[in-house]
C-alpha cells in the first residue's frame, strides 16, 4: 500500500510541475493549437505511466517491461519537445500541431503493438519450453528416487530402462503429446507408490507401461516433425 502511494506521488510530480509552469507563465487564454499540444503531452505521459499494464506476466516480465517502457519513454520525450515547441509558437491554426502530433502518436502505437505481439510470442515460447523441461525433470527425478527404493534386480532394471529412455527423450514438445505426458507423470507417481509398498512384480509391470507410453510420446513427436 505504501509503495503504491509513493509511486502515485512520483507520477504526479511531473503533472503538477508542468501544469504549474503552463498556467503561471501562459495563463488560460490560448489558441486551439496550444490546447492540442497540451492534451497530447498529457496523453503521452499517461501512456508512459500505464505501460506496465501492457507487460505480460512471466519469467521475462522485467525484460519485456524494460523494452515497452523504453518505447513509451522515447515517445513521451519526443512528444514533450514537439508539444512545447507548438505551445511556444502558439499558432492560430490547429492543423499543423494536430497532424504532426497525431502522426507521432500513430508511430508510437504501431511500435508498441508490434513489440507487445513480439513479447507475447516470446513469452509463449518460454512457457512452452519451461513446461517441456518440467516434464523431463519431474519424470527423471521421481524415477531416480524409485530406483533407490526397489531391491529386486529385474524390477530395478526395468525402472532404470525407463529412466534412460526419459533422459534421452526430446525436450521439445507439442500439444499433441500433452495428454501422454500427463499420463506418464501420473503413472510414474503411481510407480513410486507401488515401489514404496515393495511389490516388485507390480513395479515391473508399471515400469513396462511407462516405457510404452514414453516410447509412444517420442514416436508421435518424430512423426510431427
C-alpha positions in Angstrom: 0.0 0.0 0.0 2.8 2.4 1.0 4.7 1.6 -2.2 1.6 2.4 -4.3 1.1 5.7 -2.6 4.8 6.7 -3.1 4.6 5.6 -6.8 1.4 7.8 -7.3 3.2 10.8 -5.7 6.2 10.3 -8.0 3.9 10.1 -11.1 2.0 13.2 -10.0 5.2 15.3 -9.7 5.6 15.9 -13.5 1.9 16.7 -13.9 1.9 19.2 -11.1 5.2 20.9 -12.2 4.2 21.0 -15.9 0.7 22.5 -15.2 2.1 24.9 -12.7 4.6 26.3 -15.2 2.0 26.2 -18.0 -0.7 28.2 -16.2 1.6 30.6 -14.3 3.6 31.6 -17.4 0.8 31.3 -20.0 -2.5 31.8 -18.2 -5.6 30.2 -19.5 -6.2 32.0 -22.8 -4.6 30.0 -25.6 -5.4 29.1 -29.2 -6.6 25.6 -30.2 -3.0 24.7 -31.3 -1.7 25.1 -27.7 -4.5 23.1 -26.1 -4.0 20.3 -28.7 -0.3 20.2 -27.7 -1.2 20.3 -24.0 -3.5 17.3 -24.4 -1.0 15.3 -26.4 1.7 15.8 -23.8 -0.6 14.6 -21.1 -1.7 11.6 -23.1 2.0 10.7 -23.8 2.8 10.9 -20.1 -0.2 8.8 -19.0 0.7 6.2 -21.6 4.3 6.1 -20.1 2.9 5.6 -16.6 0.4 2.9 -17.8 2.9 1.0 -19.9 3.3 -1.6 -17.2 -0.3 -2.7 -17.8 0.8 -4.0 -21.2 3.6 -6.1 -19.8 2.8 -9.8 -19.9 3.5 -11.6 -16.6 6.1 -14.3 -16.6 9.8 -15.1 -16.1 10.7 -12.4 -18.7 8.4 -9.7 -17.4 11.2 -7.4 -16.4 12.9 -7.6 -19.8 9.5 -7.1 -21.6 8.7 -4.2 -19.3 12.1 -2.5 -20.0 11.5 -2.7 -23.8 8.0 -1.3 -23.6 9.0 1.4 -21.1 11.8 2.4 -23.4 9.4 2.9 -26.4 6.9 4.8 -24.2 9.8 6.9 -22.8 11.1 7.9 -26.2 7.6 8.8 -27.3 7.0 10.9 -24.2 10.3 12.8 -24.6 9.7 13.4 -28.4 6.1 14.5 -27.7 7.2 16.8 -24.9 9.7 18.5 -27.0 7.4 18.8 -30.0 4.5 19.9 -27.8 6.5 22.6 -26.1 7.6 23.9 -29.4 4.0 24.2 -30.7 2.9 25.8 -27.3 5.6 28.4 -27.6 4.7 29.1 -31.3 1.0 29.3 -30.4 -0.1 29.2 -34.0 -3.7 30.3 -34.7 -4.0 27.3 -37.0 -4.5 24.0 -35.2 -3.9 21.8 -38.3 -0.1 21.5 -38.1 0.1 20.7 -34.4 -2.7 18.2 -34.7 -1.3 16.4 -37.8 2.3 16.3 -36.5 1.4 15.0 -33.1 -1.2 12.6 -34.3 1.5 11.1 -36.7 4.0 10.8 -33.8 1.3 9.1 -31.7 0.4 6.7 -34.5 4.1 5.7 -35.0 4.3 5.1 -31.3 1.2 2.9 -31.2 2.5 0.8 -34.1 5.8 0.2 -32.4 4.2 -0.5 -29.1 1.7 -3.0 -30.5 4.4 -4.7 -32.6 6.6 -5.1 -29.5 3.7 -6.4 -27.4 3.0 -9.0 -30.0 6.6 -10.0 -30.2 6.8 -10.2 -26.4 3.7 -12.4 -26.3 5.2 -14.7 -28.9 8.5 -14.9 -26.9 6.5 -15.5 -23.7 4.6 -18.4 -25.3 7.8 -20.0 -26.4 9.4 -19.6 -23.0 6.4 -21.0 -21.2 6.3 -23.9 -23.6 10.0 -24.6 -23.1 9.5 -24.4 -19.3 6.7 -27.0 -19.4 8.8 -29.2 -21.6 11.8 -29.1 -19.3 9.5 -29.6 -16.3 8.1 -32.8 -17.8 11.6 -34.3 -18.2 12.9 -33.1 -14.8 9.9 -34.3 -12.8 9.9 -37.7 -14.5 13.7 -38.3 -14.2 13.7 -37.1 -10.6 10.9 -39.5 -9.5 12.4 -42.4 -11.4 15.8 -41.9 -9.8 14.1 -41.9 -6.4 12.2 -45.2 -7.3 15.5 -46.9 -8.4 16.7 -46.4 -4.8 13.6 -48.0 -3.4 13.5 -51.2 -5.4 15.6 -54.2 -4.2 14.6 -56.6 -6.9 17.2 -56.6 -9.7 14.8 -57.3 -12.5 12.3 -54.7 -11.4 15.0 -52.2 -10.8 16.5 -52.8 -14.3 13.1 -52.1 -15.8 12.8 -48.8 -13.9 16.4 -47.9 -15.0 15.4 -48.7 -18.6 12.5 -46.2 -18.3 14.8 -43.6 -16.7 17.3 -43.9 -19.6 14.5 -43.5 -22.1 13.1 -40.4 -20.4 16.6 -38.9 -20.1 17.3 -39.4 -23.8 13.8 -38.2 -24.9 13.5 -35.0 -26.8 12.7 -32.0 -24.6 10.8 -30.2 -27.3 7.1 -31.0 -27.0 3.8 -30.0 -28.6 0.1 -30.1 -27.8 -0.4 -33.5 -29.5 1.5 -35.3 -26.8 0.3 -33.2 -23.8 -2.1 -35.9 -22.7 0.6 -38.6 -23.0 3.0 -36.6 -20.9 0.3 -36.1 -18.2 -0.4 -39.8 -18.2 3.3 -40.6 -18.0 3.8 -38.4 -15.0 0.7 -39.9 -13.3 2.0 -43.4 -13.9 5.4 -42.5 -12.6 3.7 -41.1 -9.4 1.8 -44.4 -9.2 5.1 -46.3 -9.7 6.6 -44.5 -6.7 3.6 -45.6 -4.5 3.9 -49.2 -5.7 7.7 -49.2 -5.1 7.2 -47.9 -1.5 5.0 -51.0 -0.9 7.7 -53.4 -2.0 5.7 -55.2 -4.7 8.5 -56.0 -7.2 6.2 -57.6 -9.8 3.8 -54.6 -9.8 6.8 -52.3 -10.1 8.0 -54.2 -13.2 4.5 -54.1 -14.8 4.1 -50.4 -14.1 7.6 -49.7 -15.5 6.8 -51.6 -18.7 3.6 -49.5 -19.1 5.5 -46.2 -18.6 8.2 -47.4 -21.1 5.5 -48.0 -23.7 3.9 -44.6 -23.1 7.2 -42.7 -23.2 8.1 -44.6 -26.4 4.7 -43.6 -27.9 5.3 -39.9 -27.0 8.7 -39.9 -28.7 7.2 -41.7 -31.7 4.5 -39.1 -32.1 7.0 -36.2 -31.7 9.1 -37.7 -34.5 6.0 -38.0 -36.8 5.1 -34.4 -36.0 8.5 -33.0 -37.1 
